[in-house]
Amino acid sequence: MATAVELAGGAPPPVGPLARGNRALTAAGVMLASTTVSTLGLVALAELRGSPAATLQRGVVAEVLGVESPVAVFPPLGRQSSDDDHDDDEGAPPAPVEGRGPGEDVEHGLHRVSVPAKPMNNEGAVPLPGGAIGGAQLSRVSRTPWPTTTAEPTVVVPSDTGALPLGRGMWLYLPQEVEGGDVDALVTRAEKVGLTHVYVRTGSSRQGFYAQQYMDELLPKAHAAGVRVYGWDFPYLDDVDADVARSLAAIAYTTPSGDRIDGFAADIETPAEGTNLSAEGAAAYGERLRAAVGPTYPLVAVVPRPSPNRQADYPYHAIIPPYDAVAPMTYWLNRQPDTDVINDVSYLSQFGKPVVPIGQAYDGAREGGRPGPPPAEEIQRFLSAAQQVGAVGASFWSWQHATEAIWGAIETAPEFRWEAKAPTDLRSDQVRALQAQLTKLGHPVPASGAWDDLTTSALQAYQARARLTESGILDGDTLSVLLAPFNPALPLG
């Protein structure tokens, strides 16, 4: 009979192509097929003293993956035991399992892992502390016999570098006014409309980091549905160090389910909104935040739309460099959505960052705009022009203000829709978005919008990391992995 280590919080992920949004995958930084570990003769240890922890020999990481990220193993890794290993406890009731979440049922047949009386030599091992950033709890042991046949290679989500908020998104401000505070209704609408991501406000200089309770409910449900969640914060820049510390608290916050936000957006406003804006202060905030989260964590700069007047007095050149993408607030008010977004994307493209404009889905009359939320026709014009001018995604401010007509326009729009197709069948904007995402994920390729050999090679390299068929085609399995939420890697120090 075999003893199999499982990820705490549920059954092991299925063998074969990854189901989109699999929560079990989001809990681990790097995952290894158990057959690989067995072949190398390595052993997983589980400790039930304090927080559960597991270790794997560093040689697995270095030799197999060439990385030193946290590692989890699935399908469950079994050790062959003698027939009388469990003779004395057959039929015994399961003992309590440490480290399980609130309200989580203990499955029949699960029991504590016995720590060997004679400690094994763990020199050079990679620790996997339960609850650590990017880690996974390995606190359960299944007594179900494990098949002796060789398991199919397991698809993984490469998580050593985070993903950009590409596709279509929506901004959340006051949770109680978003679908009446019903997170399930929020997720249902996001799936129906085809949103790939949402932004949730996590705090500000005036209010601190306050979104923990809402994130505890939103993140696991959104991630289970395949919807990424990016945090956003309003730093007033009176105390740059305090602003950075608060932002880091939101970035590192881990829910009881083991979920973290998929990236972070900094809303750098103007003095009119109360911000102590200077080129030096805004640049220091972005640079210190980048230094703290490392080079691969997804950071988005939210900036005012670069109107001709704003270009002269807003320090775009100082603010944008530390970020991975830039999101201009393209609220057209009494102007036109297509001309505004063409201006904004064209101007910001000079910084060499993907541009993901934020469109207007609210009543702008108080700001001098036309009364009422924009009609569906303006939403469509915004999306169409953004796609044509080179944006790689778009979102709207904000969920609580959007009318049913606006939701309908977003749902039916063809722009910024991810699709699994052959290279010759993808639109230019779809190719450009894929190229931008592959670059962020560690496989650089110019975002030209034209499929070429470099794009094929970059996609094949990503597929190899994900243990997919290296087809060089954006097939369904590849798209599922590419869009799956996960906890981006963060420095453990």
C-alpha positions as MATLAB code, in Angstrom:
seq = 'MATAVELAGGAPPPVGPLARGNRALTAAGVMLASTTVSTLGLVALAELRGSPAATLQRGVVAEVLGVESPVAVFPPLGRQSSDDDHDDDEGAPPAPVEGRGPGEDVEHGLHRVSVPAKPMNNEGAVPLPGGAIGGAQLSRVSRTPWPTTTAEPTVVVPSDTGALPLGRGMWLYLPQEVEGGDVDALVTRAEKVGLTHVYVRTGSSRQGFYAQQYMDELLPKAHAAGVRVYGWDFPYLDDVDADVARSLAAIAYTTPSGDRIDGFAADIETPAEGTNLSAEGAAAYGERLRAAVGPTYPLVAVVPRPSPNRQADYPYHAIIPPYDAVAPMTYWLNRQPDTDVINDVSYLSQFGKPVVPIGQAYDGAREGGRPGPPPAEEIQRFLSAAQQVGAVGASFWSWQHATEAIWGAIETAPEFRWEAKAPTDLRSDQVRALQAQLTKLGHPVPASGAWDDLTTSALQAYQARARLTESGILDGDTLSVLLAPFNPALPLG';
ca = [
       0.000    0.000    0.000;
       1.253    3.500   -0.806;
       1.199    6.660    1.300;
       0.481    9.748   -0.836;
       1.098   13.367    0.143;
      -1.714   15.650   -1.008;
      -2.100   19.418   -1.159;
      -4.083   20.550    1.864;
      -7.473   22.021    1.109;
      -8.652   19.521   -1.487;
      -7.941   16.570   -3.694;
      -4.837   16.553   -5.912;
      -5.187   18.327   -9.271;
      -6.190   16.139  -12.197;
      -3.540   14.529  -14.368;
      -3.459   15.868  -17.915;
      -4.404   19.282  -19.311;
      -5.015   21.862  -16.631;
      -8.597   22.922  -15.992;
      -8.835   26.713  -16.125;
      -8.650   28.382  -12.744;
      -7.682   25.248  -10.787;
      -7.262   26.558   -7.247;
      -4.931   23.781   -6.227;
      -2.366   25.059   -8.722;
      -2.548   28.619   -7.434;
      -1.285   27.533   -4.034;
       2.171   26.468   -5.185;
       5.069   28.348   -6.702;
       6.534   25.465   -8.754;
       5.136   21.970   -9.116;
       6.921   18.721   -9.980;
       5.440   15.511  -11.287;
       5.675   12.838   -8.630;
       7.123   10.428  -11.160;
      10.123   12.737  -11.554;
      10.687   12.815   -7.826;
      10.306    9.057   -7.515;
      12.756    8.466  -10.346;
      15.368   10.586   -8.595;
      14.841    8.663   -5.364;
      13.868   11.767   -3.366;
      11.567   11.847   -0.369;
       8.882   14.350    0.784;
       8.807   14.940    4.522;
       5.835   16.372    6.417;
       6.101   17.896    9.880;
       3.151   18.454   12.157;
       4.900   20.689   14.627;
       3.404   24.215   14.370;
       2.715   25.111   10.740;
       2.961   22.046    8.468;
       6.034   22.022    6.269;
       7.581   19.814    3.597;
      10.997   19.638    1.986;
      12.383   18.401   -1.287;
      16.033   18.013   -2.153;
      17.388   21.125   -3.867;
      18.758   18.831   -6.568;
      15.218   18.415   -7.929;
      14.891   22.136   -8.413;
      18.359   22.699   -9.794;
      18.568   19.624  -11.982;
      15.006   19.358  -13.277;
      13.742   22.943  -13.433;
      16.834   25.085  -13.060;
      15.086   27.298  -10.482;
      15.048   27.682   -6.709;
      11.377   28.483   -6.213;
       9.050   26.751   -3.760;
       8.085   23.298   -4.999;
       4.974   21.185   -4.536;
       4.534   17.656   -5.791;
       1.540   16.151   -7.559;
       0.073   13.736   -8.392;
       0.557   12.544   -4.819;
       4.015   11.088   -4.212;
       3.839    7.613   -2.683;
       6.431    5.653   -0.741;
       6.215    1.946   -1.010;
       5.617    0.390    2.388;
       5.538   -3.122    3.665;
       2.271   -4.962    3.979;
       2.265   -4.667    7.757;
       2.986   -0.927    7.885;
      -0.661   -0.131    8.654;
      -1.903   -3.444   10.008;
      -2.325   -2.015   13.455;
      -4.472    0.935   12.391;
      -6.779   -0.505    9.759;
     -10.272    0.739   10.405;
      -9.117    3.328   12.930;
     -10.938    6.674   12.760;
      -9.021    9.548   11.156;
      -7.067   11.743   13.517;
      -7.443   15.535   13.339;
      -5.392   17.204   10.617;
      -3.393   20.235   11.630;
      -3.262   23.311    9.435;
      -6.663   22.911    7.794;
      -8.758   25.981    7.136;
     -11.782   27.116    9.162;
     -14.829   24.958    8.563;
     -12.936   22.492    6.379;
     -14.170   18.903    6.718;
     -11.618   16.183    7.389;
     -12.045   13.480    4.774;
     -12.362    9.866    5.853;
      -9.099    7.981    5.666;
      -6.810   10.990    6.292;
      -4.460   10.979    9.260;
      -1.401   12.696   10.619;
       1.992   12.097    9.123;
       4.351   10.376   11.536;
       7.712   12.120   11.811;
      10.492    9.502   11.669;
      12.099    8.896   15.053;
      15.505    9.117   13.405;
      15.657   12.446   11.546;
      16.674   12.258    7.921;
      19.488   14.351    6.518;
      17.821   17.450    5.020;
      20.984   19.265    4.079;
      20.467   21.331    0.933;
      16.687   20.956    0.999;
      14.211   23.575   -0.213;
      11.713   24.320    2.592;
       8.018   24.652    1.798;
       6.483   26.296    4.873;
       2.708   26.123    4.947;
       1.320   29.587    4.334;
       4.587   31.027    3.040;
       4.509   33.155   -0.074;
       4.272   30.865   -3.048;
       4.284   27.772   -0.845;
       1.783   24.982   -0.291;
       0.726   23.137    2.816;
       1.463   19.424    2.618;
      -0.289   18.289    5.774;
      -2.469   15.417    4.557;
      -1.630   11.830    3.834;
      -3.972    9.583    1.856;
      -4.043    5.899    2.655;
      -5.614    5.033   -0.681;
      -3.400    2.702   -2.743;
      -1.645    4.642   -5.494;
      -1.517    3.119   -8.998;
       1.818    1.594   -9.907;
       1.603    2.711  -13.542;
       3.648    5.719  -14.657;
       1.611    8.911  -14.355;
       1.064   11.188  -17.302;
       3.261   14.339  -17.111;
       1.370   16.984  -15.163;
       0.592   20.361  -16.668;
       1.768   23.265  -14.487;
       1.281   27.018  -14.433;
       4.730   28.667  -14.594;
       4.603   31.109  -11.696;
       8.099   32.539  -11.394;
       6.972   35.731  -13.133;
       3.545   37.348  -12.982;
       1.037   38.050  -15.748;
      -0.247   41.350  -17.124;
      -3.939   42.356  -16.866;
      -4.667   41.795  -20.539;
      -8.096   41.146  -22.020;
     -11.117   42.941  -20.540;
     -11.445   44.107  -16.946;
     -13.542   46.156  -14.545;
     -12.650   48.276  -11.505;
     -14.189   47.753   -8.044;
     -14.391   50.621   -5.577;
     -17.097   50.137   -2.937;
     -17.728   46.400   -2.461;
     -21.155   46.879   -0.916;
     -22.297   48.629   -4.107;
     -20.939   45.916   -6.431;
     -23.776   43.452   -7.072;
     -25.147   44.385   -3.655;
     -21.993   43.050   -2.012;
     -22.683   39.544   -3.368;
     -19.333   38.084   -4.464;
     -20.993   35.082   -6.094;
     -23.072   37.421   -8.266;
     -19.929   39.390   -9.125;
     -18.121   36.256  -10.295;
     -21.160   35.070  -12.251;
     -21.372   38.360  -14.132;
     -17.633   38.451  -14.756;
     -17.817   34.991  -16.349;
     -20.899   35.868  -18.390;
     -19.413   39.086  -19.746;
     -16.017   37.538  -20.450;
     -13.863   39.512  -18.034;
     -10.346   38.159  -17.605;
      -9.617   40.322  -14.569;
     -10.922   42.818  -12.032;
      -9.196   45.481   -9.957;
     -10.111   45.727   -6.262;
      -9.266   48.750   -4.131;
      -7.055   47.674   -1.252;
      -6.377   50.995    0.475;
      -5.053   54.547    0.410;
      -2.819   56.875    2.391;
      -5.859   58.179    4.246;
      -7.568   54.853    5.005;
      -4.690   52.364    5.214;
      -4.898   48.774    3.988;
      -8.472   47.744    4.674;
      -9.544   45.151    2.094;
      -8.542   41.945    3.913;
     -12.054   40.708    4.668;
     -13.332   41.345    1.151;
     -10.245   39.748   -0.390;
     -10.759   36.661    1.790;
     -14.051   36.053    0.002;
     -13.341   37.479   -3.448;
      -9.966   35.967   -4.288;
     -10.732   32.252   -3.916;
     -14.046   32.550   -5.751;
     -12.688   34.695   -8.580;
      -9.614   32.508   -8.974;
     -11.727   29.339   -9.017;
     -13.636   30.882  -11.929;
     -10.423   31.775  -13.771;
     -10.712   35.534  -13.098;
      -7.546   37.314  -12.005;
      -7.729   39.954   -9.275;
      -5.353   42.933   -9.239;
      -5.181   45.193   -6.222;
      -5.064   48.975   -6.502;
      -4.143   51.701   -4.036;
      -4.230   55.505   -3.942;
      -0.879   56.812   -2.571;
      -1.022   60.497   -1.668;
       2.809   60.576   -1.551;
       3.061   62.659    1.627;
       5.049   59.785    3.146;
       6.510   57.660    0.373;
       7.874   54.974    2.692;
       4.488   54.544    4.375;
       2.794   54.334    0.966;
       5.213   51.633   -0.155;
       4.769   49.667    3.086;
       0.974   49.722    2.755;
       1.150   48.637   -0.880;
       3.434   45.759    0.093;
       1.003   44.683    2.793;
      -1.720   44.323    0.155;
       0.611   42.550   -2.269;
       1.824   40.011    0.287;
      -1.541   39.436    1.961;
      -2.558   35.783    1.738;
      -6.151   34.709    2.311;
      -6.997   31.672    4.459;
      -7.489   29.800    1.173;
      -3.881   30.551    0.186;
      -4.743   33.107   -2.518;
      -2.954   36.392   -3.197;
      -3.696   39.153   -5.688;
      -2.383   38.581   -9.205;
      -0.676   41.959   -9.473;
      -0.883   45.545   -8.256;
      -1.854   48.934   -9.721;
      -0.761   52.264   -8.238;
      -3.203   55.135   -8.843;
      -0.905   58.165   -9.196;
      -3.327   61.097   -9.204;
      -2.779   64.854   -9.589;
      -2.738   67.645   -6.969;
      -6.397   68.297   -7.814;
      -7.217   64.995   -6.102;
      -5.036   65.821   -3.091;
      -1.842   64.051   -4.177;
       1.472   65.565   -3.137;
       2.710   65.049   -6.679;
       6.283   65.664   -7.732;
       8.469   63.862  -10.212;
      10.904   62.932   -7.436;
       8.290   61.653   -4.990;
       6.289   59.665   -7.544;
       9.448   58.143   -9.008;
      10.730   57.214   -5.543;
       7.457   55.429   -4.746;
       7.567   53.363   -7.937;
      11.269   52.555   -7.647;
      11.061   51.480   -4.011;
       7.980   49.390   -4.682;
       9.714   47.678   -7.597;
      12.820   47.022   -5.526;
      10.689   45.406   -2.825;
       8.620   43.098   -5.047;
      11.408   42.131   -7.436;
      11.697   42.428  -11.204;
       9.015   39.895  -12.173;
       6.001   40.984  -10.103;
       3.255   42.666  -12.215;
       2.976   46.391  -11.477;
       0.673   48.769  -13.369;
       0.905   52.583  -13.344;
      -2.520   54.237  -13.381;
      -2.151   57.775  -14.735;
      -4.374   60.645  -15.913;
      -5.092   60.696  -19.627;
      -2.264   62.575  -21.397;
      -4.235   65.428  -22.907;
      -2.087   68.112  -24.572;
      -2.293   70.226  -21.420;
      -1.563   67.314  -19.095;
       1.524   66.287  -21.044;
       3.172   69.517  -19.971;
       2.561   69.261  -16.207;
       2.325   65.548  -15.300;
       5.652   63.696  -14.854;
       4.923   60.664  -17.068;
       8.626   60.212  -17.836;
       9.510   59.927  -14.150;
       6.581   57.744  -13.103;
       6.236   55.021  -15.746;
       9.693   53.311  -15.952;
       9.415   50.961  -12.904;
       6.048   49.574  -14.024;
       5.213   46.752  -16.428;
       2.196   48.433  -18.030;
       0.456   51.799  -18.016;
      -3.288   52.378  -17.654;
      -4.448   55.882  -18.632;
      -7.805   57.033  -17.269;
      -9.415   57.709  -20.632;
     -12.660   59.337  -19.486;
     -13.963   61.208  -22.486;
     -16.671   63.209  -20.658;
     -17.878   65.774  -23.249;
     -15.413   64.638  -25.920;
     -15.362   61.485  -28.045;
     -14.168   58.072  -26.888;
     -12.302   57.100  -30.047;
     -10.305   60.305  -30.468;
      -9.385   60.365  -26.764;
      -8.151   56.778  -26.624;
      -6.208   57.128  -29.866;
      -4.424   60.155  -28.390;
      -3.734   58.441  -25.071;
      -2.386   55.136  -26.391;
      -0.336   56.867  -29.083;
       1.351   59.199  -26.592;
       2.056   56.557  -23.948;
       3.434   54.027  -26.430;
       6.697   55.991  -26.489;
       7.584   54.508  -23.074;
       7.771   50.977  -24.457;
       5.207   49.556  -22.029;
       1.944   47.762  -22.875;
      -0.950   50.247  -22.676;
      -4.246   49.111  -21.103;
      -6.624   52.121  -21.110;
      -9.458   52.549  -18.611;
     -12.720   53.600  -20.236;
     -15.608   55.596  -18.796;
     -18.598   53.633  -17.470;
     -19.956   56.305  -15.115;
     -21.920   59.552  -15.250;
     -19.361   62.285  -15.921;
     -21.753   65.252  -15.586;
     -20.107   66.450  -12.337;
     -16.818   66.688  -14.234;
     -18.274   68.635  -17.138;
     -19.297   65.610  -19.182;
     -22.552   64.728  -20.868;
     -25.250   63.742  -18.331;
     -25.649   60.064  -17.659;
     -23.396   57.042  -18.193;
     -22.076   56.664  -21.740;
     -24.370   54.827  -24.156;
     -23.425   51.398  -25.487;
     -22.367   52.919  -28.809;
     -19.621   54.956  -27.087;
     -18.371   51.903  -25.207;
     -18.032   50.062  -28.500;
     -16.211   52.969  -30.150;
     -13.769   53.141  -27.240;
     -12.949   49.428  -27.469;
     -12.657   49.434  -31.244;
     -10.340   52.448  -31.350;
      -8.217   51.138  -28.453;
      -7.682   47.879  -30.307;
      -6.834   49.584  -33.585;
      -4.268   51.951  -32.033;
      -2.327   49.167  -30.315;
      -3.700   48.707  -26.784;
      -3.363   45.139  -25.475;
      -6.315   45.253  -23.092;
      -8.981   47.558  -21.694;
     -11.022   48.004  -18.538;
     -13.752   50.326  -17.224;
     -14.385   52.538  -14.233;
     -16.396   51.341  -12.524;
     -18.480   48.246  -11.783;
     -20.907   49.996   -9.437;
     -21.767   52.642  -12.035;
     -22.109   50.456  -15.136;
     -25.585   50.151  -16.634;
     -26.999   46.992  -18.197;
     -26.488   48.616  -21.602;
     -22.771   49.066  -20.815;
     -22.470   45.468  -19.633;
     -24.153   44.301  -22.815;
     -21.760   46.280  -24.979;
     -18.743   44.808  -23.194;
     -20.120   41.276  -23.466;
     -20.780   41.417  -27.209;
     -17.663   43.345  -28.223;
     -15.136   41.278  -30.181;
     -12.191   43.366  -28.992;
      -9.695   42.068  -26.423;
     -11.202   38.606  -26.441;
      -8.760   35.723  -25.921;
      -9.384   32.830  -28.307;
      -7.642   29.533  -29.016;
      -6.915   29.616  -32.738;
      -4.262   28.846  -35.318;
      -1.808   31.722  -35.926;
      -3.348   32.585  -39.284;
      -6.809   32.889  -37.686;
      -5.845   35.288  -34.883;
      -6.465   39.009  -35.292;
      -3.561   41.419  -35.023;
      -4.691   42.667  -31.602;
      -4.876   39.085  -30.309;
      -1.355   38.362  -31.522;
      -0.107   41.603  -29.963;
      -1.660   40.719  -26.599;
      -0.119   37.235  -26.698;
       3.284   38.694  -27.543;
       3.048   41.182  -24.662;
       2.058   38.448  -22.228;
       4.814   36.076  -23.374;
       7.345   38.874  -22.899;
       6.125   39.491  -19.343;
       6.231   35.757  -18.633;
       9.913   35.595  -19.531;
       9.875   34.866  -23.277;
      10.585   38.216  -24.979;
       9.111   38.854  -28.398;
       8.309   42.226  -30.031;
       4.604   43.115  -29.712;
       4.218   43.770  -33.433;
       0.800   42.183  -33.862;
       2.218   39.984  -36.648;
       2.841   36.284  -36.035;
       6.409   35.325  -36.863;
       9.030   32.689  -36.033;
      10.001   34.540  -32.845;
       6.405   34.314  -31.626;
       6.279   30.607  -32.388;
       9.549   29.999  -30.547;
       8.451   32.068  -27.531;
       5.159   30.190  -27.299;
       6.930   26.832  -27.600;
       9.288   27.833  -24.788;
       6.314   28.712  -22.580;
       4.571   25.452  -23.476;
       7.714   23.533  -22.515;
       7.772   25.198  -19.091;
       4.085   24.350  -18.629;
       4.671   20.746  -19.755;
       2.316   21.159  -22.673;
       2.730   19.892  -26.205;
       5.220   22.277  -27.810;
       3.011   22.987  -30.813;
       3.720   26.697  -31.158;
      -0.049   27.152  -31.536;
      -2.385   28.888  -29.092;
      -4.528   25.802  -28.511;
      -7.141   25.340  -25.799;
      -4.806   23.735  -23.261;
      -2.207   26.475  -23.696;
      -4.816   29.221  -23.368;
      -6.179   27.643  -20.181;
      -2.745   27.716  -18.580;
      -1.979   31.200  -19.916;
      -5.140   32.645  -18.321;
      -5.112   30.637  -15.072;
      -4.730   32.819  -11.949;
      -1.735   32.082   -9.719;
       0.249   33.655   -6.913;
       3.113   35.573   -8.562;
       6.530   34.916   -7.093;
       7.760   37.345   -4.433;
      11.140   37.618   -2.697;
      11.002   35.480    0.432;
      13.353   37.744    2.329;
];
